[in-house]
Amino acid sequence: MSIKTEERELKCAVCRKTSAQTVVTEFDRDTSVPDLDMRPDEPHRSYIKYWVSKCPHCGYCNVSIDIPALFTREYLESANYNKFDDSLSGKFRKMALVCEKNKVYAEALKACLYAAWVHDDMNEDDEAAECRRAAIKIYDSHKAVLSDDPDIVLLCADIIRRSGDFNRVVREYKGKFWGSGLLSVIAAYEAELAEKGDAGCHKADEVPGVTVK
Ligand SMILES: [Zn+2]
């Protein structure tokens, strides 16, 4: 077994209608080495399609459609929400909008990152970079909240670098003080890659001195 799923009838928190949704019930722990942005390796990478659900009645996209929402159904009918399609990447972008409305900003940022991963897998570099820029926009818009979480700040070093904004990575991360030695070496590695103009994907165990089990 790598993953087990089942169909469940779930009630949408926005429109109150029920629909059959695929729910992950069990999965093996991921013991592989992730990328620097925590993207899992296969087979877990293929499971990201289970990280977003959509209500077929109102279009609500979230990790699960029964998660309460701080907005009404009208928002899901807006042009802003519907500028994204129902591809996996589009659903993650809708989830990002929903999470931002629900004021769970780290989840909103990560939903944009997951959308980028979908494009990474299809070698769609421009689209992936656009999703990463959307993630950074969320970071910049809610910095007062998000900059309190060192894991998110460090994650953004990778997102900014892979979107191609090398100067910003060097400016904000080179020589930055971190409470943790591990975060310091990863940040220094991100700054080093940025100085070389490297927007590529790197694995966590490439960081000098870091062992990933
Ligand atoms: Zn609904």
Residues whose N, C-alpha, C, O or C-beta is under 5 A from the ligand:
A	BS01	ZN	C12 V14 C15 R16 C55 H57 C58 G59 Y60
